[in-house]
Amino acid sequence: MNDPMQNRFDFGDARSVAEQGLKVVTAQFKGVEAFSWNVFEGFDRMRALTYSVSTQMIVKMLDKYSFERFECVFGYEGGLGRFAHIVAFQQFLINQVRDIALQLEEERQRVIFERIQAGQARFYVVKDNIAHAKLYLLQADNPERRRVIVGSANLSERAFGGRQPETLIIFDDDPKAWEHYSREYDAVKETAADKIDMPVDLRSAEISFMETPVLQDPGLTVFQAPPVGEPTPPEIIHKVEELAAPIERVVSSLVSRKNGRYVVTPEAKAEIKRMRWQKGLHESDETRPTSLTIHRESRHVSLSGVHVPLGPDDEGLRRSAEAIVEYINNYELGFVGNVPQLQRDYFTFMSWLYISPFICDLRARAIVAGGNVFRYPSFAIIYGKSNCGKTSLVDTLITSMFGHPSTVPKDNFTRRTLRGLQQNYKRFPVVFDDITRRRFTDHGLEIVKDEGMQPVKEHPCFVLSMNAEPQSFPDEIMKRCLMIYTNTSLPTHKHSLADQLHTSVKDIRDRLTTDLYRRYLADVMDRLDAIQEPRDILRMSSETICDLLEKHIDGPLPKWCQPISWAQYADRRYERAARRLSVLLAPENYRKTAGEGEQGWTLQADTVIVWEKADAFGRSSIKGEIPDFLYDDTTSVGDTFVLWRRQTEEFLGTKIARPGFFRLPWNR
């Protein structure tokens, strides 16, 4: 009996197959069993069509099975709607395959790289949303031995690892199934995919967008933007969109549109590559985000894909150690305020920043084990008066770590971009300078409060510098971030001193090398290996820094350069809030009746009732920045809030009594 479905379509060419849309395949149920990796055994060739990119899975397949030929067509969840997306996706895919392969043993790396370079492993990427199917075609040298696998599972670790419900349907040695699905695969490959050629030397640095195959191809490139697809998982989309944003600024004016299709001419490609400023773009974080990868097991560290040897030059280490000490000592040359405390606070920040590339591992372990993730903050906020050296400090420390400062434009501080930066920077600290309170509230709170597992194993910490404002930060932020506040600054009228310090800082950065930090990485990895779960990362990091500086500078360590514990830091992070609360609870603000006057306080049993109205600019009272454990939430209403008396006395370090307490905590 003829199948009526068979005659509805013309199977004569790839285009007609590609344009069929939704199809129905009739099949017969024979049985079901648990998935086993054995379904891929016994075959010599494999072709895969997958709608989710998992380069880790691709490398695993190449490493585990000795296919004579392996071919994969990658789909893309976001839809490659712009030429910049095509360029960015090719850049991402090539660098991901390369990076994951580099994690293998050297001999296994060699085998995979040789197979890719010999053309035994080939990769294609779709240009639109046509490749929704998940299809795997396996064939042995024996022409009778063929297997078709279709179903809901993408070629990914998650889908094939048994961590989510998926179904695969297998057709073994079925000529009709083989013919039908081979045509479907070929249709997608021929009409909707571009071949991606890997660079000759995959062990070299990551490729830039200028080196992608679509820009290296001298011919005409034509593509059609796909319709808007269904909502999809954000992991790869974030990465590609982050890479695509700066590429779009470069190529958009050179892409023309004809008959609903986008055209990139050979002349346009040549113009892109001729641009005199391409070297500056290549080195800019806006064009190619700097990334840091660390594999602790193999001690392999790479910066933007370039291997970083951990064995430093002794002379460079000595010069860098002396330069760091000189830099922090410079705050004694004219800064007004509590300079020793400023130096101590900035050394605390340095200790956190140096160990920050390992915080993603420590947070993940703490979350799984139910530990205290607050001890591993992924955000640091430096705020205080202008001219207190915040920006210069961050730039100098980042230079000591990676050889150059790196700051992301503050306009990119948006929720969407922050997620993309988490994906692209890996372990490289993301620095934003001069972020306003409004922008932080609108875009940063969500990520700061997200204590769940990140979508990628390696993700960065964030550094924000902000100018001081009358209102501080709420407790939910204070306990999740490393908070560094200072009211010490360089007087603005001392122009000659400012010029002198600027010259000194430039000289210090010229002398800085990455040798100190490379030795630090090796030493701190040894310490991390010796401890199952370090509860005090500040102590571990500060001790490592102090040991290195002591060995490589002449003379004793300065007073600011002493190990700092998490407890010592935690005792001070609410210092500004304590000062403000102490001023509010001054004797002259005592009232017998609650709510009397613009602000005041009174005692009632074992509580302290405090009221303070918003100022003329609408800023709320001190309530938001006082630690939660001080509040009696059941009776606090509006501008009036109730504090537990005993806990407040412990927090301020003094007794509270009518008409006020007799001694402020910092005068004890």
C-alpha positions as CSV (number, residue, x, y, z in Angstrom):
1,M,0.0,0.0,0.0
2,N,1.4,3.4,-0.9
3,D,1.9,5.9,1.9
4,P,-0.3,8.9,1.2
5,M,2.2,11.2,3.0
6,Q,4.9,10.2,0.6
7,N,3.3,12.0,-2.4
8,R,2.7,15.3,-0.7
9,F,6.2,16.6,-1.2
10,D,8.7,16.8,-4.0
11,F,11.9,15.2,-2.8
12,G,13.8,16.1,-5.9
13,D,16.1,18.8,-4.6
14,A,17.5,20.2,-1.3
15,R,15.6,23.5,-1.5
16,S,12.2,21.8,-1.6
17,V,13.1,19.6,1.4
18,A,14.2,22.6,3.3
19,E,11.0,24.5,2.6
20,Q,8.6,21.7,3.7
21,G,8.2,23.1,7.2
22,L,6.5,20.8,9.8
23,K,6.5,17.2,8.7
24,V,5.0,14.0,10.1
25,V,6.9,10.7,10.0
26,T,4.9,7.5,10.5
27,A,6.8,4.9,12.6
28,Q,6.1,1.8,14.6
29,F,6.9,1.3,18.3
30,K,9.1,-1.7,19.1
31,G,10.4,-1.0,22.6
32,V,12.2,1.4,25.0
33,E,15.3,1.2,27.1
34,A,17.6,3.5,29.1
35,F,20.1,5.6,27.1
36,S,23.6,4.2,26.7
37,W,26.6,5.7,25.0
38,N,26.9,2.4,23.2
39,V,24.4,3.8,20.6
40,F,27.4,5.5,19.0
41,E,29.7,2.4,19.1
42,G,30.6,0.4,16.0
43,F,30.3,3.2,13.4
44,D,33.0,4.9,11.3
45,R,31.2,8.1,10.3
46,M,28.8,10.5,12.0
47,R,26.8,13.5,10.9
48,A,25.0,15.6,13.5
49,L,22.4,18.4,13.2
50,T,21.9,20.0,16.6
51,Y,20.1,23.2,17.5
52,S,22.1,23.9,20.7
53,V,25.8,24.5,20.7
54,S,27.8,22.3,23.0
55,T,31.4,22.4,22.0
56,Q,32.4,20.5,25.1
57,M,30.2,17.6,23.8
58,I,31.7,17.8,20.3
59,V,35.2,17.6,21.7
60,K,34.1,14.6,23.9
61,M,32.7,12.8,20.8
62,L,36.0,13.4,18.9
63,D,38.0,12.2,21.9
64,K,35.8,9.1,22.8
65,Y,35.0,7.7,19.4
66,S,37.4,7.1,16.5
67,F,35.2,8.3,13.7
68,E,36.9,8.4,10.4
69,R,34.8,11.4,9.6
70,F,32.7,13.6,11.9
71,E,30.5,16.4,10.6
72,C,28.3,18.8,12.6
73,V,25.9,21.5,11.6
74,F,25.3,23.9,14.5
75,G,22.1,25.8,15.0
76,Y,21.9,28.9,17.0
77,E,19.1,29.7,19.6
78,G,19.0,33.4,18.9
79,G,18.7,33.4,15.1
80,L,21.5,35.0,13.1
81,G,19.6,38.1,12.1
82,R,22.5,40.4,11.5
83,F,25.8,40.0,9.8
84,A,27.5,40.9,13.1
85,H,25.8,37.8,14.6
86,I,27.2,35.5,12.0
87,V,30.7,36.9,12.5
88,A,30.4,36.7,16.3
89,F,29.0,33.2,16.3
90,Q,31.8,31.9,14.1
91,Q,34.4,33.6,16.4
92,F,32.7,32.1,19.5
93,L,32.4,28.6,18.1
94,I,36.0,28.4,16.9
95,N,37.4,29.7,20.1
96,Q,35.2,27.4,22.2
97,V,36.3,24.3,20.4
98,R,39.9,25.4,20.8
99,D,39.6,26.2,24.5
100,I,37.9,23.0,25.5
101,A,40.4,20.9,23.5
102,L,43.3,22.6,25.3
103,Q,42.0,21.2,28.6
104,L,42.8,17.7,27.4
105,E,46.1,15.9,27.9
106,E,48.6,16.9,25.3
107,E,48.5,13.6,23.3
108,R,44.7,13.7,23.1
109,Q,44.9,17.4,22.1
110,R,47.3,16.4,19.3
111,V,45.0,13.7,17.9
112,I,41.9,16.0,17.9
113,F,43.8,18.9,16.3
114,E,45.2,16.6,13.6
115,R,41.8,15.3,12.8
116,I,40.4,18.8,12.5
117,Q,43.2,20.0,10.4
118,A,43.0,16.9,8.1
119,G,39.4,17.6,7.4
120,Q,38.2,14.5,9.3
121,A,36.1,16.7,11.5
122,R,34.1,19.5,9.8
123,F,31.8,22.1,11.2
124,Y,29.0,24.2,9.7
125,V,26.7,26.9,11.2
126,V,23.2,27.8,10.1
127,K,22.2,31.3,9.0
128,D,18.6,31.2,10.2
129,N,16.1,29.3,12.2
130,I,15.8,26.4,9.8
131,A,17.7,23.8,11.9
132,H,15.3,23.1,14.7
133,A,15.7,19.3,14.2
134,K,18.0,17.2,16.2
135,L,19.4,14.5,13.9
136,Y,22.3,12.1,14.1
137,L,23.3,9.9,11.2
138,L,25.8,7.0,11.9
139,Q,27.3,4.8,9.2
140,A,29.8,1.9,9.2
141,D,32.2,0.9,6.4
142,N,29.7,-1.9,5.8
143,P,27.0,-0.1,3.7
144,E,24.3,-2.2,5.3
145,R,25.2,-0.9,8.8
146,R,23.4,2.5,9.2
147,R,21.7,4.1,12.1
148,V,19.4,7.2,12.3
149,I,18.8,8.9,15.7
150,V,16.2,11.6,16.0
151,G,14.4,13.1,18.9
152,S,14.4,16.0,21.4
153,A,18.0,15.7,22.6
154,N,20.5,18.3,21.4
155,L,24.1,17.2,21.2
156,S,25.0,18.5,24.7
157,E,26.2,17.3,28.0
158,R,22.9,18.2,29.7
159,A,20.7,16.3,27.2
160,F,22.9,13.2,26.9
161,G,23.9,13.2,30.6
162,G,20.5,12.1,31.9
163,R,19.9,15.3,33.8
164,Q,16.8,16.2,31.9
165,P,14.0,14.1,30.4
166,E,14.7,13.5,26.7
167,T,13.6,10.9,24.1
168,L,15.6,9.5,21.2
169,I,14.1,7.4,18.4
170,I,16.4,5.0,16.5
171,F,16.0,3.6,13.0
172,D,18.5,0.8,12.4
173,D,19.3,-0.4,8.9
174,D,16.1,1.2,7.6
175,P,16.7,2.3,3.9
176,K,13.6,4.6,3.8
177,A,14.5,6.3,7.1
178,W,18.1,6.7,6.0
179,E,17.1,8.3,2.7
180,H,14.6,10.6,4.2
181,Y,16.8,11.9,7.0
182,S,19.9,12.1,4.9
183,R,18.0,14.4,2.5
184,E,16.8,16.5,5.4
185,Y,20.4,16.8,6.8
186,D,21.8,17.7,3.3
187,A,19.0,20.2,2.8
188,V,20.0,22.2,5.8
189,K,23.7,21.9,5.1
190,E,23.4,23.0,1.5
191,T,20.8,25.8,1.8
192,A,21.2,27.2,5.2
193,A,24.8,26.6,6.5
194,D,28.2,28.0,6.1
195,K,31.3,25.9,6.6
196,I,33.6,27.0,9.4
197,D,37.3,26.4,8.9
198,M,39.4,26.1,11.9
199,P,42.8,27.9,12.0
200,V,45.9,25.9,11.2
201,D,47.3,26.3,14.7
202,L,44.5,25.9,17.3
203,R,47.1,26.3,20.1
204,S,47.7,29.9,19.1
205,A,45.8,32.8,20.6
206,E,42.0,33.1,20.3
207,I,41.0,34.5,16.9
208,S,39.6,38.0,16.5
209,F,36.5,38.7,14.5
210,M,38.7,39.9,11.7
211,E,40.0,36.3,11.3
212,T,36.6,34.6,11.1
213,P,36.0,32.5,7.9
214,V,33.2,34.7,6.7
215,L,35.5,37.7,6.6
216,Q,38.4,35.8,5.2
217,D,36.3,34.5,2.3
218,P,36.9,37.0,-0.5
219,G,33.6,36.1,-2.2
220,L,30.0,37.5,-1.9
221,T,28.1,36.7,1.3
222,V,24.3,36.8,1.1
223,F,22.0,35.9,4.1
224,Q,18.4,36.4,5.0
225,A,17.4,37.5,8.5
226,P,15.1,34.8,10.1
227,P,11.8,35.5,11.8
228,V,11.6,36.0,15.5
229,G,11.8,32.5,17.1
230,E,10.5,31.1,20.4
231,P,12.2,32.1,23.7
232,T,15.3,30.0,24.2
233,P,18.0,29.4,26.8
234,P,20.2,32.4,27.2
235,E,23.7,31.0,27.6
236,I,25.0,31.1,24.1
237,I,22.9,34.1,23.1
238,H,24.5,36.2,25.8
239,K,28.0,35.3,24.6
240,V,27.3,35.9,20.9
241,E,25.4,39.2,21.5
242,E,28.2,40.5,23.7
243,L,30.7,39.7,21.0
244,A,28.4,41.0,18.2
245,A,27.8,44.5,19.7
246,P,31.2,46.0,18.9
247,I,31.4,44.1,15.6
248,E,28.0,45.7,14.6
249,R,29.5,49.2,15.1
250,V,32.3,48.3,12.6
251,V,30.4,46.4,9.9
252,S,26.8,47.8,9.9
253,S,27.5,50.6,7.5
254,L,29.1,48.2,5.0
255,V,26.2,45.8,4.8
256,S,23.6,46.5,2.2
257,R,20.0,45.1,1.8
258,K,18.6,43.9,-1.5
259,N,15.2,42.2,-2.0
260,G,14.9,41.4,1.7
261,R,18.4,39.9,1.9
262,Y,21.6,41.2,3.4
263,V,24.6,41.4,1.1
264,V,28.2,41.8,2.1
265,T,30.4,42.4,-1.0
266,P,34.0,41.4,-1.4
267,E,34.8,45.1,-1.4
268,A,33.0,45.6,1.9
269,K,35.1,42.8,3.5
270,A,38.3,44.3,2.2
271,E,37.3,47.6,3.6
272,I,36.7,46.1,7.0
273,K,40.2,44.5,7.0
274,R,41.8,47.7,5.7
275,M,40.6,49.9,8.5
276,R,43.7,51.5,10.0
277,W,42.2,51.4,13.5
278,Q,41.6,47.6,13.5
279,K,44.6,47.0,15.7
280,G,43.2,49.3,18.3
281,L,39.8,47.6,18.1
282,H,41.4,44.2,18.3
283,E,43.1,45.1,21.6
284,S,40.0,46.9,23.0
285,D,37.8,45.1,25.6
286,E,34.9,46.5,23.6
287,T,35.7,44.5,20.5
288,R,37.1,41.4,22.0
289,P,36.5,41.0,25.8
290,T,39.5,39.9,27.7
291,S,39.1,36.5,29.2
292,L,41.0,34.5,31.8
293,T,40.8,30.7,32.1
294,I,42.4,28.7,34.9
295,H,42.5,24.9,35.1
296,R,43.7,24.2,38.6
297,E,44.3,20.4,38.0
298,S,46.7,21.0,35.2
299,R,47.9,24.4,36.4
300,H,47.1,25.8,32.9
301,V,46.3,29.5,32.8
302,S,45.4,31.4,29.6
303,L,44.8,35.0,29.0
304,S,42.6,35.7,26.0
305,G,43.6,32.2,24.8
306,V,47.4,32.7,25.2
307,H,49.1,30.4,27.7
308,V,50.5,32.2,30.7
309,P,53.5,30.5,32.3
310,L,53.5,30.7,36.1
311,G,57.2,30.7,36.5
312,P,58.1,34.4,36.8
313,D,61.2,36.3,36.1
314,D,62.9,37.0,39.5
315,E,64.0,40.5,38.5
316,G,60.5,41.4,37.2
317,L,59.0,40.0,40.4
318,R,61.3,42.2,42.6
319,R,60.5,45.3,40.5
320,S,56.8,44.7,40.7
321,A,56.9,44.0,44.5
322,E,58.7,47.3,45.1
323,A,56.3,49.2,42.7
324,I,53.2,47.9,44.6
325,V,54.6,48.9,48.0
326,E,55.7,52.3,46.6
327,Y,52.2,52.9,45.2
328,I,50.3,52.3,48.4
329,N,53.0,54.2,50.4
330,N,52.3,57.2,48.1
331,Y,49.0,57.9,49.9
332,E,51.1,59.3,52.8
333,L,52.2,62.2,50.5
334,G,49.5,64.7,51.0
335,F,46.2,62.8,51.4
336,V,44.0,64.2,54.1
337,G,42.1,62.0,56.5
338,N,42.8,58.6,58.1
339,V,45.6,57.6,55.7
340,P,46.7,54.4,57.6
341,Q,43.1,53.2,57.4
342,L,42.9,54.1,53.7
343,Q,46.0,52.1,53.0
344,R,44.7,49.1,55.1
345,D,41.4,49.2,53.2
346,Y,43.0,49.4,49.8
347,F,45.2,46.4,50.8
348,T,42.1,44.5,51.8
349,F,40.7,45.2,48.3
350,M,43.9,44.1,46.7
351,S,43.7,40.8,48.6
352,W,40.2,40.2,47.3
353,L,41.0,41.3,43.7
354,Y,44.0,39.0,43.5
355,I,42.0,35.9,44.6
356,S,38.8,36.9,42.7
357,P,39.5,34.6,39.7
358,F,39.0,31.6,42.1
359,I,35.8,32.9,43.7
360,C,33.6,31.3,41.1
361,D,34.9,27.9,42.1
362,L,34.5,28.6,45.8
363,R,31.0,30.0,45.4
364,A,29.9,27.0,43.4
365,R,31.3,24.6,46.0
366,A,29.6,26.5,48.9
367,I,26.2,26.5,47.1
368,V,26.4,22.8,46.6
369,A,27.5,22.1,50.1
370,G,25.1,24.5,51.7
371,G,28.0,26.8,52.9
372,N,28.0,30.5,53.5
373,V,28.3,32.0,50.1
374,F,28.5,35.5,51.6
375,R,32.1,34.8,52.4
376,Y,32.9,34.7,48.7
377,P,31.5,38.0,47.4
378,S,31.6,38.3,43.6
379,F,31.1,42.1,43.7
380,A,33.4,44.7,45.2
381,I,32.2,48.3,45.6
382,I,34.7,51.1,46.3
383,Y,33.0,54.3,47.2
384,G,33.9,57.5,48.8
385,K,34.9,61.1,48.1
386,S,36.2,62.1,44.8
387,N,40.0,62.4,44.6
388,C,40.5,59.4,47.0
389,G,42.4,57.4,44.3
390,K,39.7,54.8,43.6
391,T,40.2,54.7,39.8
392,S,43.9,54.9,39.9
393,L,44.1,52.0,42.5
394,V,42.0,49.7,40.4
395,D,43.8,50.4,37.2
396,T,47.2,49.9,38.9
397,L,46.2,46.6,40.4
398,I,44.7,45.3,37.2
399,T,47.9,46.3,35.4
400,S,49.9,44.3,38.0
401,M,47.8,41.3,37.3
402,F,47.4,41.3,33.5
403,G,49.8,43.9,32.1
404,H,47.3,46.6,31.2
405,P,44.2,48.3,32.8
406,S,40.8,47.2,31.7
407,T,37.6,49.1,32.2
408,V,34.2,48.5,30.6
409,P,32.3,51.7,29.6
410,K,29.7,52.5,32.2
411,D,27.0,52.8,29.5
412,N,27.3,49.0,29.3
413,F,26.2,48.6,32.9
414,T,22.8,47.1,32.1
415,R,21.2,43.9,33.2
416,R,21.5,42.3,29.7
417,T,25.1,43.3,29.2
418,L,26.1,42.2,32.7
419,R,24.8,38.7,31.9
420,G,26.8,38.7,28.7
421,L,30.0,39.8,30.5
422,Q,29.5,37.0,33.0
423,Q,29.6,34.6,30.0
424,N,32.5,36.2,28.0
425,Y,35.1,37.3,30.5
426,K,35.4,33.9,32.2
427,R,37.5,34.7,35.3
428,F,38.8,38.1,34.2
429,P,37.6,40.8,36.7
430,V,35.0,43.2,35.1
431,V,35.7,46.8,36.1
432,F,33.2,49.7,35.9
433,D,34.3,53.2,36.9
434,D,32.0,56.0,38.2
435,I,28.8,54.1,38.3
436,T,25.8,56.2,39.6
437,R,23.6,55.0,42.4
438,R,20.6,55.0,40.0
439,R,22.3,52.8,37.5
440,F,23.5,50.4,40.1
441,T,19.9,50.1,41.6
442,D,18.3,49.6,38.2
443,H,20.7,47.1,36.8
444,G,23.1,45.7,39.4
445,L,20.8,44.6,42.3
446,E,19.4,41.6,40.5
447,I,22.9,40.0,39.8
448,V,24.3,40.9,43.2
449,K,21.4,39.1,44.9
450,D,21.5,36.1,42.6
451,E,23.0,33.4,44.8
452,G,22.2,30.5,42.4
453,M,24.6,28.6,40.2
454,Q,25.9,30.6,37.2
455,P,25.2,29.3,33.7
456,V,28.9,28.8,33.1
457,K,31.6,27.2,35.2
458,E,34.0,30.1,34.9
459,H,32.6,33.6,35.5
460,P,34.1,36.8,36.7
461,C,33.9,39.0,39.7
462,F,32.8,42.7,39.3
463,V,34.5,45.8,40.6
464,L,32.5,49.0,40.8
465,S,33.8,52.4,41.8
466,M,31.3,55.0,42.9
467,N,31.4,58.5,44.4
468,A,29.9,58.9,47.9
469,E,26.4,60.0,48.4
470,P,24.4,61.0,51.5
471,Q,22.7,57.6,51.5
472,S,24.7,54.4,51.8
473,F,23.8,50.9,50.7
474,P,21.0,48.6,52.0
475,D,22.0,45.7,54.2
476,E,21.2,43.1,51.5
477,I,24.0,44.6,49.4
478,M,26.4,45.2,52.3
479,K,26.5,41.5,53.2
480,R,26.8,40.3,49.6
481,C,29.6,42.6,48.4
482,L,33.1,43.6,49.5
483,M,32.5,47.2,50.6
484,I,35.4,49.6,50.7
485,Y,34.4,53.1,51.9
486,T,36.8,56.0,52.4
487,N,36.5,59.7,53.2
488,T,40.2,60.3,52.8
489,S,41.2,62.3,49.7
490,L,43.7,64.5,48.0
491,P,42.9,68.3,48.4
492,T,41.9,69.6,45.0
493,H,43.8,72.9,45.5
494,K,47.2,71.1,45.7
495,H,47.9,71.1,42.0
496,S,51.6,70.6,42.3
497,L,51.2,67.6,44.6
498,A,48.6,66.1,42.3
499,D,51.0,66.5,39.3
500,Q,53.8,64.9,41.4
501,L,51.6,61.9,42.3
502,H,50.4,61.5,38.7
503,T,54.0,61.4,37.5
504,S,54.9,58.9,40.3
505,V,51.9,56.6,39.4
506,K,52.9,56.6,35.7
507,D,56.5,55.7,36.6
508,I,55.2,52.9,38.9
509,R,53.0,51.4,36.2
510,D,55.9,51.5,33.7
511,R,57.9,49.3,36.1
512,L,55.1,46.9,36.8
513,T,55.2,43.5,35.3
514,T,52.8,40.5,35.8
515,D,55.6,38.4,37.5
516,L,54.3,39.1,41.0
517,Y,50.8,38.0,40.1
518,R,51.9,34.9,38.2
519,R,53.9,33.8,41.3
520,Y,50.8,34.6,43.4
521,L,48.6,32.4,41.2
522,A,51.0,29.5,41.6
523,D,51.3,29.9,45.4
524,V,47.6,30.5,46.0
525,M,46.7,27.4,44.0
526,D,49.0,25.4,46.2
527,R,47.2,26.7,49.3
528,L,43.8,26.0,47.8
529,D,44.8,22.4,47.1
530,A,45.8,22.0,50.7
531,I,42.4,23.2,52.1
532,Q,39.1,21.5,51.2
533,E,37.1,24.8,51.5
534,P,38.9,27.9,52.7
535,R,36.5,29.8,54.9
536,D,38.7,33.0,55.0
537,I,39.8,34.0,51.5
538,L,41.0,37.4,52.7
539,R,43.4,35.8,55.1
540,M,44.7,33.3,52.6
541,S,45.2,35.9,49.9
542,S,46.7,38.6,52.1
543,E,49.1,36.1,53.7
544,T,50.2,35.0,50.2
545,I,50.8,38.7,49.2
546,C,52.6,39.5,52.4
547,D,54.9,36.5,52.0
548,L,55.8,37.4,48.4
549,L,56.4,41.1,49.2
550,E,58.5,40.3,52.3
551,K,60.7,38.0,50.1
552,H,61.2,40.5,47.3
553,I,61.6,44.0,48.8
554,D,64.4,45.5,50.8
555,G,63.6,46.2,54.4
556,P,60.6,45.4,56.6
557,L,57.0,45.4,55.4
558,P,55.1,48.7,55.9
559,K,52.4,48.7,58.6
560,W,49.5,48.4,56.1
561,C,50.9,45.2,54.7
562,Q,49.8,42.7,57.3
563,P,47.4,39.8,56.9
564,I,43.7,40.7,57.1
565,S,41.0,38.3,58.2
566,W,37.4,38.2,57.1
567,A,36.3,38.9,60.6
568,Q,38.5,42.1,60.7
569,Y,37.0,43.3,57.5
570,A,33.4,42.4,58.5
571,D,33.7,44.3,61.8
572,R,34.3,47.5,59.8
573,R,32.0,47.2,56.8
574,Y,29.1,48.8,58.8
575,E,31.3,51.5,60.2
576,R,29.7,54.3,58.2
577,A,26.2,53.1,59.1
578,A,27.2,53.0,62.8
579,R,28.6,56.5,62.6
580,R,25.4,57.8,61.0
581,L,23.2,56.0,63.6
582,S,25.3,57.3,66.4
583,V,24.8,60.9,65.2
584,L,21.1,60.3,65.0
585,L,21.0,58.9,68.5
586,A,22.9,61.9,69.9
587,P,21.6,63.3,73.3
588,E,20.1,66.4,71.6
589,N,17.9,64.2,69.5
590,Y,16.3,62.4,72.4
591,R,12.5,63.0,72.7
592,K,10.1,61.8,75.4
593,T,7.3,61.2,72.8
594,A,7.8,59.2,69.6
595,G,7.4,61.2,66.4
596,E,8.1,64.6,68.0
597,G,10.1,66.8,65.6
598,E,11.7,66.1,62.3
599,Q,14.0,63.4,63.7
600,G,14.6,61.9,67.1
601,W,14.6,58.8,69.2
602,T,13.1,57.5,72.5
603,L,13.2,54.4,74.6
604,Q,10.4,52.0,75.1
605,A,11.0,48.8,77.2
606,D,13.7,46.8,75.4
607,T,13.6,48.8,72.1
608,V,14.7,52.1,70.7
609,I,12.2,54.0,68.6
610,V,13.8,56.1,65.9
611,W,12.2,58.5,63.3
612,E,13.8,60.3,60.4
613,K,12.0,61.8,57.4
614,A,13.3,61.9,53.9
615,D,15.2,65.0,52.9
616,A,14.2,67.6,50.3
617,F,15.6,65.5,47.5
618,G,13.4,62.5,48.4
619,R,16.3,60.4,49.7
620,S,15.1,57.9,52.3
621,S,16.4,57.8,55.9
622,I,19.2,55.8,57.4
623,K,16.8,52.8,57.8
624,G,17.9,51.1,54.6
625,E,21.5,50.8,55.5
626,I,21.2,49.5,59.1
627,P,21.8,45.7,59.5
628,D,18.6,43.7,59.4
629,F,19.2,42.0,62.7
630,L,18.8,45.3,64.6
631,Y,15.1,45.7,63.5
632,D,11.9,44.7,65.2
633,D,10.1,44.3,61.8
634,T,6.7,43.8,63.4
635,T,6.4,47.4,64.7
636,S,8.5,49.4,62.2
637,V,6.2,51.5,60.0
638,G,7.2,54.2,57.4
639,D,9.8,56.7,58.6
640,T,9.5,55.3,62.1
641,F,11.5,52.2,62.9
642,V,12.1,50.2,66.0
643,L,15.5,48.8,67.0
644,W,16.2,46.1,69.5
645,R,18.1,47.9,72.3
646,R,20.6,45.2,73.3
647,Q,21.6,44.4,69.7
648,T,21.9,48.1,68.9
649,E,24.2,48.7,71.9
650,E,26.4,45.8,70.8
651,F,26.5,47.2,67.3
652,L,27.5,50.7,68.5
653,G,29.7,49.4,71.3
654,T,28.1,51.6,74.0
655,K,25.1,51.8,76.3
656,I,22.0,53.7,75.3
657,A,20.2,55.6,78.1
658,R,18.1,58.7,78.6
659,P,18.9,61.4,77.5
660,G,21.5,59.6,75.3
661,F,24.6,57.6,75.5
662,F,27.6,59.1,77.1
663,R,30.4,58.1,74.7
664,L,30.6,57.5,71.0
665,P,32.2,54.2,70.0
666,W,35.1,55.6,68.0
667,N,36.2,57.7,71.0
668,R,36.6,54.8,73.4
